Amino acid sequence: MDDGMSTAFPETARPTIRDVARIAGVSIKTVSRVINDQQYVSADKRERVRQVMTEIGFKPSHAARALAGHKSHQIALICDNPNPWYVYEIQFGVRERCARDKIRMIAQPYDRASPTLFDDIVALLDQANPDGLVLAPPACDDTRVLDELTRRGTPFVRLQPGLRIDEGPAALIDNERAAFDMTTHLLGLGHRRIGFIVGDRSYAASGQRLAGYIGALGEQAVEIDLDLIRQGQFDVASGEAAADALLSLSQPPTAIFASSDDMAAGVLAAAHRRGVRVPGALSVAGFDDGPTATIVWPALTTVRQPVRALAEAATDLLLSPAQGEGPQRRLLAHEVVPRASSAPPTG
């Protein structure tokens, strides 16, 4: 080529869509649009991308070529199952948006324990040829999946990503700020020893919420006691186990903030079993505001995250991509919802 672009490429390596984007000096999304013969790419960029593809011998996968020729009119949702309510809300939000365009949704479980997890997703791409994918956590941060979709040029959107956040469109809340706000709420009630139960480590939101908790304590010059931070798994059992450990400390917390409502329900179970009055002797807060928050007693102070709206917004980004370069973002609002499980500390 005679325009000064560097096309050096190892003969033994298989060129990827990333290589095309780098050499052509455009975004991966632009290359994907050229492969799929989509709009919003100028004629000169389209020609440059095609020249680079020819120069380095890049051949789009069968799935990517199929997308350029016809649509399957279906998208795939890749979703873990931390609890039934969460999965239902995500599926409902995706289906709600799909219905407006008469698009079918295929649900593919993201079973981290399965040795064939990645192969199953590749098989889905090859056999169902979806027009795009919605990646819920933690699939949204699975680098193997992201690399494969990028290599194929398959459009995707991510829910609550934590890694490679500039790669692809995404819908999210500010998890760090949400946890900061809840911790600040508890501090405002007068609590200074606040326990925190971290969620499943494979979810980026878990680390973000921990950062928010630590940030709120630091802002009000409250000492960070590592004994007050316990690991959980987003389920009731892990919340109960973490609460038992926290309430067994020589100086137990006067409040416990669990980074999911299910774990907070486990905290309530441990407190009731031990005869610890809530909120008299212990305030409890959660995160989600699903059905659990109002089924338990006392009703749970929690962070409301709009899971269904997040899923619908993500699907809208996938089905109605905005014009222009760069990844698109939809940042939705969270809300601290005070209920009967929190109160000022006594004594």
C-alpha positions in Angstrom: 0.0 0.0 0.0 1.2 3.5 -0.7 -0.4 5.6 2.0 2.2 5.0 4.7 0.2 2.6 6.8 2.3 -0.1 8.4 1.2 -3.6 7.3 4.0 -5.6 8.8 2.5 -8.9 9.9 4.1 -12.2 10.9 3.6 -14.8 8.2 2.7 -17.5 10.8 0.2 -15.5 12.7 -3.5 -15.4 11.8 -4.7 -11.8 11.3 -7.5 -10.6 13.5 -10.0 -7.8 13.3 -7.8 -6.0 15.8 -5.0 -6.0 13.4 -7.2 -4.6 10.6 -8.3 -1.8 12.9 -4.8 -1.0 14.1 -3.3 -0.9 10.6 -6.2 1.0 9.0 -6.3 3.5 11.9 -9.9 3.0 12.8 -11.9 1.4 15.6 -12.8 -2.3 15.8 -16.5 -1.2 15.5 -15.8 0.4 12.2 -14.1 -2.7 10.9 -17.1 -4.7 12.1 -19.5 -2.4 10.2 -17.5 -2.8 7.0 -17.5 -6.6 7.4 -21.3 -6.5 7.9 -21.9 -3.9 5.2 -23.5 -1.6 7.8 -24.1 2.2 7.6 -22.2 5.0 9.4 -18.8 4.4 7.7 -17.5 7.0 5.3 -16.5 5.8 1.8 -12.8 6.5 2.3 -12.7 4.6 5.6 -14.6 1.7 4.1 -12.1 1.5 1.2 -9.1 1.7 3.6 -10.4 -1.1 5.7 -11.0 -3.3 2.7 -7.5 -2.6 1.4 -6.0 -3.6 4.7 -8.1 -6.8 4.9 -6.8 -7.7 1.4 -3.2 -6.7 2.2 -2.8 -8.8 5.4 -5.0 -11.7 4.2 -7.8 -11.2 6.8 -10.7 -13.4 6.1 -13.9 -12.8 8.2 -15.4 -15.9 9.7 -18.4 -17.7 8.2 -20.7 -16.1 10.9 -19.5 -12.6 10.1 -20.0 -13.1 6.3 -23.4 -14.5 7.0 -24.4 -11.4 8.8 -23.4 -9.3 5.8 -25.7 -11.4 3.6 -28.7 -11.8 5.7 -30.0 -11.4 9.2 -31.0 -14.3 11.5 -33.4 -11.9 13.3 -32.3 -13.3 16.7 -29.8 -12.2 19.3 -28.2 -14.3 22.1 -28.2 -13.5 25.8 -25.2 -15.0 27.7 -26.2 -14.9 31.4 -25.0 -16.3 34.7 -27.5 -17.4 37.4 -26.7 -15.7 40.7 -30.4 -15.8 41.6 -33.7 -16.4 39.7 -35.0 -12.8 40.1 -31.8 -11.4 38.5 -32.0 -13.7 35.5 -35.7 -13.1 35.1 -35.3 -9.3 35.1 -32.5 -9.5 32.5 -34.4 -11.8 30.3 -37.5 -9.7 30.5 -35.6 -6.5 29.7 -33.9 -8.1 26.7 -37.2 -9.6 25.4 -39.1 -6.4 25.9 -36.7 -4.5 23.6 -36.4 -7.4 21.1 -40.2 -7.5 20.8 -40.3 -4.0 19.3 -38.2 -5.1 16.4 -39.7 -8.6 16.1 -36.3 -10.1 17.1 -36.0 -13.5 18.9 -33.9 -13.9 22.0 -31.9 -17.0 22.6 -30.8 -17.6 26.2 -27.4 -19.3 26.8 -26.4 -20.1 30.4 -23.0 -19.0 31.5 -22.0 -22.0 33.7 -18.5 -21.2 35.0 -18.2 -24.8 36.3 -18.6 -26.3 32.9 -15.4 -27.4 31.2 -17.1 -26.8 27.8 -18.2 -23.3 28.6 -16.3 -21.5 25.8 -16.9 -24.3 23.3 -20.6 -24.1 24.0 -20.6 -20.4 23.2 -18.6 -20.9 20.0 -21.1 -23.6 19.0 -23.9 -21.2 19.6 -22.3 -18.6 17.3 -21.7 -21.2 14.6 -25.1 -22.9 14.7 -27.5 -20.1 15.6 -25.6 -17.3 13.9 -27.1 -14.6 16.1 -27.1 -11.0 14.8 -25.5 -10.0 18.1 -25.0 -10.9 21.7 -25.9 -9.3 25.1 -23.2 -10.3 27.6 -24.3 -10.1 31.3 -21.8 -10.4 34.1 -19.4 -12.2 34.4 -19.5 -13.2 30.7 -19.1 -9.5 29.9 -15.6 -9.7 31.2 -14.6 -13.1 29.8 -11.6 -12.2 27.7 -11.9 -15.4 25.6 -15.4 -14.6 24.7 -14.6 -10.9 23.9 -11.7 -11.9 21.7 -13.7 -14.5 19.8 -16.5 -12.1 19.2 -14.1 -9.4 18.1 -12.3 -11.8 15.8 -15.6 -12.8 14.1 -16.8 -9.2 13.9 -20.0 -10.2 15.8 -21.7 -7.2 17.4 -22.1 -7.3 21.2 -23.1 -5.2 24.1 -22.1 -5.6 27.7 -24.0 -5.2 31.0 -21.9 -3.8 33.9 -18.4 -4.4 32.4 -15.3 -4.0 34.5 -12.5 -5.0 32.1 -11.6 -3.5 28.7 -14.4 -1.0 29.4 -13.8 0.9 26.2 -14.5 -2.1 24.1 -18.0 -2.2 22.8 -21.2 -0.5 24.0 -22.4 -1.0 27.5 -25.2 -0.3 29.9 -24.3 0.1 33.6 -24.8 1.8 36.9 -22.0 3.4 38.9 -21.5 0.5 41.3 -18.8 2.2 43.2 -20.9 5.4 43.7 -23.9 3.3 44.7 -21.9 1.5 47.5 -20.4 4.8 48.5 -23.9 6.3 48.9 -25.1 3.4 51.0 -22.1 3.5 53.2 -22.5 7.2 53.6 -26.1 6.6 54.6 -25.1 4.3 57.3 -22.4 6.7 58.5 -25.0 9.4 58.6 -27.1 7.3 61.0 -24.1 7.3 63.3 -22.5 4.0 62.6 -18.7 3.8 62.6 -18.1 0.0 62.7 -19.7 -1.1 59.5 -19.1 -4.6 58.2 -19.0 -5.2 54.5 -19.7 -8.5 52.6 -18.1 -8.6 49.2 -19.8 -10.4 46.3 -18.6 -13.1 44.0 -15.1 -12.2 42.9 -15.8 -13.1 39.2 -18.2 -10.1 39.0 -16.5 -6.7 38.4 -19.3 -5.1 40.4 -18.0 -6.8 43.6 -14.7 -5.0 43.5 -16.4 -1.7 42.5 -18.8 -1.9 45.5 -15.9 -2.7 47.8 -14.1 0.4 46.5 -17.2 2.5 47.2 -17.4 1.2 50.8 -13.7 2.0 51.4 -14.0 5.4 49.7 -16.9 6.5 51.9 -15.1 5.4 55.1 -12.0 7.3 54.0 -13.9 10.5 53.2 -15.2 10.6 56.7 -11.9 9.6 58.3 -13.2 6.3 59.6 -10.5 3.7 60.1 -10.7 0.8 57.7 -10.7 -2.4 59.7 -9.9 -5.4 57.4 -11.6 -7.7 59.9 -14.9 -6.0 59.0 -14.6 -7.1 55.3 -15.7 -10.6 54.5 -16.0 -12.6 51.3 -19.4 -13.8 50.0 -20.9 -15.4 46.9 -24.1 -13.4 46.3 -26.2 -16.1 48.0 -28.0 -16.4 51.4 -25.6 -19.1 52.8 -22.5 -17.0 52.2 -24.1 -14.0 53.7 -25.1 -15.9 56.8 -21.6 -17.4 57.2 -20.0 -13.9 56.8 -22.4 -12.4 59.3 -21.5 -15.2 61.8 -17.8 -14.3 61.5 -18.5 -10.6 61.8 -20.8 -11.0 64.9 -18.2 -13.2 66.5 -15.6 -10.4 66.6 -14.6 -9.0 70.0 -15.8 -5.7 68.6 -18.7 -6.6 66.3 -20.1 -4.1 63.8 -23.2 -2.1 64.5 -24.1 -2.3 60.9 -23.5 -4.8 58.0 -23.7 -3.8 54.4 -24.0 -6.8 52.1 -23.4 -6.3 48.4 -26.5 -8.2 47.5 -30.0 -8.6 49.0 -29.6 -12.4 49.2 -26.5 -12.0 51.3 -28.2 -9.4 53.4 -31.0 -12.0 54.0 -28.3 -14.3 55.3 -27.2 -11.6 57.6 -30.7 -11.3 59.0 -30.9 -15.0 59.4 -27.7 -15.1 61.4 -28.8 -12.1 63.6 -32.2 -13.7 64.3 -30.6 -17.0 65.2 -28.2 -15.3 67.6 -30.8 -13.1 69.2 -29.3 -9.9 67.8 -32.1 -7.4 67.3 -32.4 -5.7 63.9 -32.2 -2.7 63.8 -31.9 -2.3 67.6 -28.5 -3.8 67.9 -27.5 -4.2 64.3 -28.5 -2.4 61.1 -28.5 -4.4 57.9 -28.3 -3.1 54.3 -28.3 -4.9 50.9 -28.0 -4.2 47.2 -30.5 -4.9 44.4 -34.0 -4.1 45.7 -35.4 -7.3 44.3 -38.3 -9.2 46.0 -36.1 -10.4 48.8 -35.8 -6.9 50.1 -39.5 -6.7 51.1 -40.1 -10.4 51.9 -37.6 -10.5 54.8 -38.3 -9.1 58.2 -37.6 -6.4 58.9 -37.8 -5.0 55.4 -34.4 -4.3 53.9 -32.6 -1.0 53.5 -31.0 -1.5 50.1 -29.6 0.0 46.9 -32.0 -0.2 44.0 -30.4 -1.1 40.7 -32.7 -1.1 37.7 -31.8 -4.5 36.3 -34.6 -4.8 33.8 -34.0 -1.3 32.5 -30.3 -2.0 32.2 -31.0 -5.1 30.1 -33.4 -3.2 27.9 -31.0 -0.3 27.5 -28.2 -2.7 26.5 -30.4 -4.4 24.0 -31.3 -1.1 22.5 -27.7 -0.2 22.0 -27.2 -3.5 20.2 -30.3 -3.2 17.9 -30.0 0.6 17.4 -26.3 1.5 17.3 -25.7 5.2 17.5 -24.0 6.9 14.7 -20.3 7.9 15.1 -17.1 6.4 16.4 -16.3 5.1 19.8 -18.2 2.8 22.2 -21.6 4.0 23.4 -22.6 4.1 27.1 -25.9 4.1 29.0 -25.4 5.0 32.6 -28.6 4.4 34.6 -29.4 5.8 38.1 -29.3 3.9 41.3 -31.2 4.8 44.5 -30.6 4.2 48.2 -33.9 2.9 49.6 -34.1 3.2 53.5 -36.4 0.7 55.2 -36.9 -0.8 58.6 -33.6 -2.8 58.8 -31.5 0.3 59.5 -31.5 2.8 62.3 -29.0 4.8 64.4 -26.8 2.6 66.7 -27.9 2.2 70.3 -25.6 2.5 73.3 
